[in-house]
Amino acid sequence: MEPLSALGLAANVAQLTELGISVVRNTKEIADAGSTISAAHLSNLADDIESASTSLTKSLKLESRLPESLSPEEKALRDLAGKCVRTVGELSEVLGEVTRERPSSTWRSVLAAVRLIWSQERIDTIARRLFEYRDQLSLRILLVVNQQQASQQKALSSLRDNLRDEIVEVIAITSQGSRGTTVRQKHSEGVTAILTTRNGDSSALVRPSGAVEHSGHGVNTSVTFSRADGVSNAALNEGVQRRPGETWAPVVVQELVDYKKAILDSLHFRGITERRSSVKPAHANTFEWAWASESLSRGIASKDSLSRWLGGRSSSPSGGCYWVSGKAGSGKSSLMKYLQSDPRLDVCLKRWAGEGEVVVPSFYFWYAGTPLQKSQEGLFRSLLFDVLSKRPEMILIVFPDLCRAVISRKVVGEIVFTYTELKMALTNLVQNLPDDLRICFLVDGIDEYTGDHNEICDLFLDVTKHARVKALLSSRPIPACVHRFENCPKLRLQDLTRKDIELYVRDHLGSNSLMNRMEHAEPGLTTTLTTKVTDRASGVFLWVFLVVRNLQFGLQNYNTASDLMEEVDRLPPDLEKLYDHMLGSMPEQHRIVGSKLLQLVLRSFELCSAYPMTVLQLSFAEEDDYTTCLTAPVLALSQEARSWRCVATDGRLRSRCSGLLEVQHADQPSELLPEGSPVGFLHRTVVEFLQTDVVWEKVSLMTSNTSFDPEMALMSSSIAELKAMHIQDRGNAAGQCALVRMARMASYEPYLNARSRDAFHGVYLQAMRDALGHHWHDKSLFRVPSEEIGAINFSCAKGCKRMELPFPYSLILSLSLQDGGQGILPTMRSGLEISPHITTVSLLIHFVEEKQPRLRMAMSKNLERMQVTWEKPESLSGTNQAPWNNRWKNAVKGTTRDWTPCEFILQHCFSIMDNTEDGGFDFTNGMMVKSLLRVLLSLATSAKGSLRIVVAVKRRGQIIRDCRTISALGVVLWLLQKIWLTMSKTAGVELDEVADLSHAVEQQLRRQEAETGRLGRESPQRKAVAATTAKFPLRGLGKAWRSRSPAPNFDTQDDTQEDASDPPYIPKLLKKEEIPMPGAESLWTCYKAAREAKREARLQQTERRTTGPALSGISSGHEEGTSSAQWRRRWETTPRGQRATLLSKTEQLLVSQLTKADTSAKERRRVLSQLSSLPFERQSMILECSKTISSGGKS
């Protein structure tokens, strides 16, 4: 039996047992509550179990091998599957007896409920057997996989090299077909698997490329088979019987997390294609020589045939790399962009790949860009993103450990990659390429990489040793590249572009009307100038661009032919000397302004490369008074004023800076220049030229006799720009631009000198924050912006003093007190080093301390956007430890670790209800209540697993050494009861909002409790409490969540001894009998259901008034003289495929939702809930129509 076949069989067994357990759980809840509203639903589940059993039985007969050819492990697995089929069949039989009659009357409903209770003992017995089989399944699948690993060394040789220890965990990723598939396809089929060894290494097993996978219309699941650490190899070989002291982890079946999207989203980063987009396209009809099949006759030493290398493979050991070398400014980036965008590249690579697919991932290093645009991390993330976007099925192979963590929900939210993980991922990608895939990396500007150039050269030489991988690289001829790529095919760009330069000069001069008139007067002048420029260029395109631009300026000044010739002779052929010449040619009256502009843009690049200076900011930075911005009002400039500032600044850049600076990405006319256009240097070589000591001293000397300070100018201009921006609705693009301005100024702080840093914290930061407050002002909460800003500043100062928060966390706290409509952390982290866990701790501490309802509401919205990892213990140091760990008076903390965010919020809720919260909690304030419910909803939605806290008992004013383990559901239901008693007398929209939030929180926690609950292990006391809770929904709630136990001895307690089957992070001595889940829903859910029922009734009344009896008769039974019998006859005489037209619009909507293939589990539960509230006759008609449509019109 193949490993994946065994995994597919085991996954079927696991899901079958999980389905049976869920049926038992639902049956027990119905029996405990004395309700029969779901009897019809149980019948449907019984049918589903029967079809699942049939599917599994068929899968057992798929293997054609004789029984004597199977190994003992394979026989045991098949026997276990057979036992599961028989047990589930017995369960189906019991359910058939319970639901053999439709509860069409109250008396029959009572009989059905009694029948359920009467069969409870038999159902419990079946449940225990299912649990035993599910636990044994882990051991059996591990035995099969380990046996296959040992016996099939050839087939799994590569896997065996990596798996030096035994396999202790297998995660099978299964796909479930849609409703329209066959019975066998409808249930899960293992498609891929992640194997984890004892030493923690993970690898992936995938189906061959020709295997058929489901299209994803159904529900994908993950099935985890794991072995507890206490099970030894000997125990594995001895059999499945448990021995004393040995435990097996239960099989875990859960809905599959979209790990592919999570990893791809984390690989992508802001500006991943920015450098490529900013490279100017090649001039028309240039670089055509790149596609020549043979080397140029006069350039044999300068060029190995690029097209031949693309279409084949060099015989040399280093033939996987092709190196494009060239001088600075010779056009290497333009050539790489030209090659990537030309369709002939795919044609050439297709000759190499044959029938396989070719992927061309690319990356353009940028010395003037963000840290990710000039580092190996950005390189790895860009290349992996390009490949995995085209072939997402390889994500499991490339990131096996990370996929395992995401699927098992150990990693939630944003994924932070380490350098080692990314490098290993690239290695996994190259070593595990499928036969039908070829990769050609295209990387430009290796010399602009800020790390070790030898290391990155060796990296590409190593990955291209694989026959299916190539790399097309470009750089200056730096020593590392010259040495490492000496044996690789290559070309020297400056030796091959003479004709391209001639074409460029001729086209630009020939298209000038003044030049054409001079050509008529002096024939041959254009050719003479073109030859002269080409000869002096030495293959440097940038030099040609600057010279041609100067010649065009000369033509505008009506220079003579001799003047134009002298201009070409006067310009130095070396770039640095040319820059020095351009700098020295500044007009005397413009030198101070030109020096200011150069210093401003260069200092802005050095302080914050993530967010470059904009043309509007530069217009304010030219002003000499750095204090005007502090007193200026927040008043948006008119569109005409902003446009003129941008146009005027662009013109001064051209006239004062000799062309060294330019407004980038400005394809439109200057009069339409956007205010957010970045200002940058002509070329990277200009930055290097200005950063030399001699040149910088020369530039700074021009403003030495003035009060100019570039750092102060940058800070003041940031404030002025933000105040001049147009204020729009929060959360849109304008709001994001305002936050970007804040992030850019905050990024200046680490690199400012002492004087500027004092001014930054003294006045400029607060002025910037106040200006941002006007953009984010919420009129529904505060009447005027000054009132909101004052409340924020007071609250932030108090919180920062309490927690001693340093910058930038003090700024993050201030921003979180206002709802900006977007996530704060991703934008701020682009320019600052911010720890997410410190941010989470500080925000949660301030949230529970803050008593201002309007600010709490804003914080709750920002906490929702942060994607907090609720179950991860925080590791704290310094002043945050005390307010985080020691705040709660009755919290029992038997471990040395810090609270998790989940425990912190649950303890806050418990202290509110136990009246030990400092300052109390105002239940009458809707904003206070809604803010807390928002945070709880975020917790319930994001956190996974069983959520518990441990608290001490307080009675008669004394702390008794007695503890209680309380589930999150127990705490929340107690809280909702208090909220209901306080707010139920109010009315209007606010009550409805609280009801919606309360219902969402409760349902999410109930779902988690149902997924992680341990059915079949309840004690008689727990059953009695559950029955009491079902009978008295809220009065018995106090007993429902209490669990008393002797006082723990914290001095001698061993925190390391934990039961592997219990929830994590709770010491063993504190874990007593678990709290039963209340059997009845809270009154908030009842209120919401009643409100929806009233709304539905109003809708039906409207339908009856507008549609008449033709559509509403079925709903009402008889209306306007039409009897129920007449409608029944009409129903029976109507063809089955057309009966849905007799239903009302609401009922037709239910039919469409029931038959929709892509309906989510949550939506399906909502539909079934609506269906159960209808009369039984209407339920039958709706189900009949949905079955008819699903079967294609057949009965």
Disulfide bonds with the S-S distance in Angstrom:
none
